[in-house]
Amino acid sequence: MITDNDKEIFLCHFPVSDWCRARHGSWHIYGHIHNKKNDVYAFMKTKERALNAAACISGYATVSFDELVRNNNMFQADKYSGSVLRQDP
């Protein structure tokens, strides 16, 4: 668990369905499933504060927390084209 400003964030390579302090508003950032839209993706999509940090979703670029949230929203809304989703400053 790390803290970034006012956010508590649980980091794990694998998606976890019930992470530390999830019921208290913490976030979960995970990888492992890449950009696959399989059963694990479908389940994790129901978790409002779970973010897929797969490099392919963020165009293989370093992104901020807010960009990661936006990229996940675009990916889940099928507005992801496989191109870089990083927002230029």
mmCIF file of the C-alpha atoms, coordinates in Angstrom:
data_MODEL
# 
_entry.id   MODEL 
# 
loop_
_atom_site.group_PDB 
_atom_site.id 
_atom_site.type_symbol 
_atom_site.label_atom_id 
_atom_site.label_alt_id 
_atom_site.label_comp_id 
_atom_site.label_asym_id 
_atom_site.label_entity_id 
_atom_site.label_seq_id 
_atom_site.pdbx_PDB_ins_code 
_atom_site.Cartn_x 
_atom_site.Cartn_y 
_atom_site.Cartn_z 
_atom_site.occupancy 
_atom_site.B_iso_or_equiv 
_atom_site.pdbx_formal_charge 
_atom_site.auth_seq_id 
_atom_site.auth_comp_id 
_atom_site.auth_asym_id 
_atom_site.auth_atom_id 
_atom_site.pdbx_PDB_model_num 
ATOM 1  C CA . MET A 1 1  ? 0.000   0.000   0.000   1.00 0.00 ? 1  MET A CA 1 
ATOM 2  C CA . ILE A 1 2  ? 1.329   3.408   -0.937  1.00 0.00 ? 2  ILE A CA 1 
ATOM 3  C CA . THR A 1 3  ? -0.088  6.868   -0.402  1.00 0.00 ? 3  THR A CA 1 
ATOM 4  C CA . ASP A 1 4  ? -0.112  9.512   -3.124  1.00 0.00 ? 4  ASP A CA 1 
ATOM 5  C CA . ASN A 1 5  ? -1.473  12.825  -1.835  1.00 0.00 ? 5  ASN A CA 1 
ATOM 6  C CA . ASP A 1 6  ? -4.904  11.824  -0.535  1.00 0.00 ? 6  ASP A CA 1 
ATOM 7  C CA . LYS A 1 7  ? -5.080  8.459   -2.334  1.00 0.00 ? 7  LYS A CA 1 
ATOM 8  C CA . GLU A 1 8  ? -4.259  5.086   -0.818  1.00 0.00 ? 8  GLU A CA 1 
ATOM 9  C CA . ILE A 1 9  ? -3.147  2.734   -3.590  1.00 0.00 ? 9  ILE A CA 1 
ATOM 10 C CA . PHE A 1 10 ? -2.701  -1.033  -3.456  1.00 0.00 ? 10 PHE A CA 1 
ATOM 11 C CA . LEU A 1 11 ? -0.234  -2.220  -6.120  1.00 0.00 ? 11 LEU A CA 1 
ATOM 12 C CA . CYS A 1 12 ? -0.048  -5.791  -7.376  1.00 0.00 ? 12 CYS A CA 1 
ATOM 13 C CA . HIS A 1 13 ? 1.011   -7.415  -10.624 1.00 0.00 ? 13 HIS A CA 1 
ATOM 14 C CA . PHE A 1 14 ? -2.146  -9.535  -10.533 1.00 0.00 ? 14 PHE A CA 1 
ATOM 15 C CA . PRO A 1 15 ? -5.737  -8.249  -10.337 1.00 0.00 ? 15 PRO A CA 1 
ATOM 16 C CA . VAL A 1 16 ? -7.145  -8.792  -6.845  1.00 0.00 ? 16 VAL A CA 1 
ATOM 17 C CA . SER A 1 17 ? -10.892 -8.834  -6.263  1.00 0.00 ? 17 SER A CA 1 
ATOM 18 C CA . ASP A 1 18 ? -10.833 -7.555  -2.665  1.00 0.00 ? 18 ASP A CA 1 
ATOM 19 C CA . TRP A 1 19 ? -7.725  -5.544  -1.869  1.00 0.00 ? 19 TRP A CA 1 
ATOM 20 C CA . CYS A 1 20 ? -6.517  -3.844  1.302   1.00 0.00 ? 20 CYS A CA 1 
ATOM 21 C CA . ARG A 1 21 ? -8.836  -1.005  2.383   1.00 0.00 ? 21 ARG A CA 1 
ATOM 22 C CA . ALA A 1 22 ? -11.024 -1.395  -0.736  1.00 0.00 ? 22 ALA A CA 1 
ATOM 23 C CA . ARG A 1 23 ? -14.126 -0.719  1.336   1.00 0.00 ? 23 ARG A CA 1 
ATOM 24 C CA . HIS A 1 24 ? -12.528 2.491   2.601   1.00 0.00 ? 24 HIS A CA 1 
ATOM 25 C CA . GLY A 1 25 ? -11.893 4.067   -0.804  1.00 0.00 ? 25 GLY A CA 1 
ATOM 26 C CA . SER A 1 26 ? -8.418  2.790   -1.675  1.00 0.00 ? 26 SER A CA 1 
ATOM 27 C CA . TRP A 1 27 ? -7.417  2.198   -5.299  1.00 0.00 ? 27 TRP A CA 1 
ATOM 28 C CA . HIS A 1 28 ? -5.957  -0.964  -6.832  1.00 0.00 ? 28 HIS A CA 1 
ATOM 29 C CA . ILE A 1 29 ? -3.487  -0.712  -9.707  1.00 0.00 ? 29 ILE A CA 1 
ATOM 30 C CA . TYR A 1 30 ? -2.705  -4.024  -11.386 1.00 0.00 ? 30 TYR A CA 1 
ATOM 31 C CA . GLY A 1 31 ? -1.311  -5.499  -14.577 1.00 0.00 ? 31 GLY A CA 1 
ATOM 32 C CA . HIS A 1 32 ? -0.993  -9.083  -15.833 1.00 0.00 ? 32 HIS A CA 1 
ATOM 33 C CA . ILE A 1 33 ? -4.024  -9.214  -18.146 1.00 0.00 ? 33 ILE A CA 1 
ATOM 34 C CA . HIS A 1 34 ? -2.609  -6.667  -20.616 1.00 0.00 ? 34 HIS A CA 1 
ATOM 35 C CA . ASN A 1 35 ? -5.344  -5.453  -22.983 1.00 0.00 ? 35 ASN A CA 1 
ATOM 36 C CA . LYS A 1 36 ? -7.308  -8.717  -23.032 1.00 0.00 ? 36 LYS A CA 1 
ATOM 37 C CA . LYS A 1 37 ? -11.048 -8.396  -22.552 1.00 0.00 ? 37 LYS A CA 1 
ATOM 38 C CA . ASN A 1 38 ? -11.635 -11.774 -20.970 1.00 0.00 ? 38 ASN A CA 1 
ATOM 39 C CA . ASP A 1 39 ? -13.549 -12.972 -17.874 1.00 0.00 ? 39 ASP A CA 1 
ATOM 40 C CA . VAL A 1 40 ? -11.003 -11.421 -15.508 1.00 0.00 ? 40 VAL A CA 1 
ATOM 41 C CA . TYR A 1 41 ? -11.317 -8.097  -17.329 1.00 0.00 ? 41 TYR A CA 1 
ATOM 42 C CA . ALA A 1 42 ? -15.119 -8.282  -17.192 1.00 0.00 ? 42 ALA A CA 1 
ATOM 43 C CA . PHE A 1 43 ? -15.028 -8.878  -13.443 1.00 0.00 ? 43 PHE A CA 1 
ATOM 44 C CA . MET A 1 44 ? -12.400 -6.224  -12.670 1.00 0.00 ? 44 MET A CA 1 
ATOM 45 C CA . LYS A 1 45 ? -14.333 -3.707  -14.767 1.00 0.00 ? 45 LYS A CA 1 
ATOM 46 C CA . THR A 1 46 ? -17.045 -3.856  -12.093 1.00 0.00 ? 46 THR A CA 1 
ATOM 47 C CA . LYS A 1 47 ? -14.538 -2.590  -9.509  1.00 0.00 ? 47 LYS A CA 1 
ATOM 48 C CA . GLU A 1 48 ? -14.793 1.200   -9.675  1.00 0.00 ? 48 GLU A CA 1 
ATOM 49 C CA . ARG A 1 49 ? -11.382 1.871   -8.118  1.00 0.00 ? 49 ARG A CA 1 
ATOM 50 C CA . ALA A 1 50 ? -9.401  -0.866  -9.898  1.00 0.00 ? 50 ALA A CA 1 
ATOM 51 C CA . LEU A 1 51 ? -7.096  0.290   -12.700 1.00 0.00 ? 51 LEU A CA 1 
ATOM 52 C CA . ASN A 1 52 ? -5.328  -1.836  -15.276 1.00 0.00 ? 52 ASN A CA 1 
ATOM 53 C CA . ALA A 1 53 ? -1.783  -0.480  -15.591 1.00 0.00 ? 53 ALA A CA 1 
ATOM 54 C CA . ALA A 1 54 ? -0.871  -2.540  -18.664 1.00 0.00 ? 54 ALA A CA 1 
ATOM 55 C CA . ALA A 1 55 ? 1.662   -0.652  -20.751 1.00 0.00 ? 55 ALA A CA 1 
ATOM 56 C CA . CYS A 1 56 ? -0.307  -1.368  -23.923 1.00 0.00 ? 56 CYS A CA 1 
ATOM 57 C CA . ILE A 1 57 ? -3.308  0.560   -22.569 1.00 0.00 ? 57 ILE A CA 1 
ATOM 58 C CA . SER A 1 58 ? -1.179  3.662   -22.018 1.00 0.00 ? 58 SER A CA 1 
ATOM 59 C CA . GLY A 1 59 ? 0.705   3.449   -25.293 1.00 0.00 ? 59 GLY A CA 1 
ATOM 60 C CA . TYR A 1 60 ? 3.871   2.162   -23.594 1.00 0.00 ? 60 TYR A CA 1 
ATOM 61 C CA . ALA A 1 61 ? 4.355   5.589   -22.022 1.00 0.00 ? 61 ALA A CA 1 
ATOM 62 C CA . THR A 1 62 ? 4.716   6.688   -18.436 1.00 0.00 ? 62 THR A CA 1 
ATOM 63 C CA . VAL A 1 63 ? 1.425   8.204   -17.314 1.00 0.00 ? 63 VAL A CA 1 
ATOM 64 C CA . SER A 1 64 ? 0.138   10.035  -14.267 1.00 0.00 ? 64 SER A CA 1 
ATOM 65 C CA . PHE A 1 65 ? -2.559  8.629   -12.008 1.00 0.00 ? 65 PHE A CA 1 
ATOM 66 C CA . ASP A 1 66 ? -5.179  10.854  -13.661 1.00 0.00 ? 66 ASP A CA 1 
ATOM 67 C CA . GLU A 1 67 ? -4.064  9.711   -17.119 1.00 0.00 ? 67 GLU A CA 1 
ATOM 68 C CA . LEU A 1 68 ? -4.265  6.093   -15.977 1.00 0.00 ? 68 LEU A CA 1 
ATOM 69 C CA . VAL A 1 69 ? -7.852  6.672   -14.835 1.00 0.00 ? 69 VAL A CA 1 
ATOM 70 C CA . ARG A 1 70 ? -8.719  8.332   -18.165 1.00 0.00 ? 70 ARG A CA 1 
ATOM 71 C CA . ASN A 1 71 ? -7.009  5.612   -20.216 1.00 0.00 ? 71 ASN A CA 1 
ATOM 72 C CA . ASN A 1 72 ? -8.911  2.904   -18.326 1.00 0.00 ? 72 ASN A CA 1 
ATOM 73 C CA . ASN A 1 73 ? -12.198 4.737   -18.911 1.00 0.00 ? 73 ASN A CA 1 
ATOM 74 C CA . MET A 1 74 ? -11.442 4.960   -22.640 1.00 0.00 ? 74 MET A CA 1 
ATOM 75 C CA . PHE A 1 75 ? -10.400 1.302   -22.806 1.00 0.00 ? 75 PHE A CA 1 
ATOM 76 C CA . GLN A 1 76 ? -13.549 0.177   -20.994 1.00 0.00 ? 76 GLN A CA 1 
ATOM 77 C CA . ALA A 1 77 ? -15.723 2.336   -23.250 1.00 0.00 ? 77 ALA A CA 1 
ATOM 78 C CA . ASP A 1 78 ? -14.124 0.722   -26.323 1.00 0.00 ? 78 ASP A CA 1 
ATOM 79 C CA . LYS A 1 79 ? -12.630 4.057   -27.402 1.00 0.00 ? 79 LYS A CA 1 
ATOM 80 C CA . TYR A 1 80 ? -9.130  2.589   -27.293 1.00 0.00 ? 80 TYR A CA 1 
ATOM 81 C CA . SER A 1 81 ? -7.534  2.257   -30.701 1.00 0.00 ? 81 SER A CA 1 
ATOM 82 C CA . GLY A 1 82 ? -4.181  0.846   -29.638 1.00 0.00 ? 82 GLY A CA 1 
ATOM 83 C CA . SER A 1 83 ? -2.509  4.214   -30.029 1.00 0.00 ? 83 SER A CA 1 
ATOM 84 C CA . VAL A 1 84 ? -0.878  6.267   -27.318 1.00 0.00 ? 84 VAL A CA 1 
ATOM 85 C CA . LEU A 1 85 ? -3.481  7.501   -24.881 1.00 0.00 ? 85 LEU A CA 1 
ATOM 86 C CA . ARG A 1 86 ? -1.088  9.815   -23.058 1.00 0.00 ? 86 ARG A CA 1 
ATOM 87 C CA . GLN A 1 87 ? -2.354  13.361  -22.756 1.00 0.00 ? 87 GLN A CA 1 
ATOM 88 C CA . ASP A 1 88 ? 0.234   15.892  -23.897 1.00 0.00 ? 88 ASP A CA 1 
ATOM 89 C CA . PRO A 1 89 ? 0.934   18.710  -21.410 1.00 0.00 ? 89 PRO A CA 1 
# 
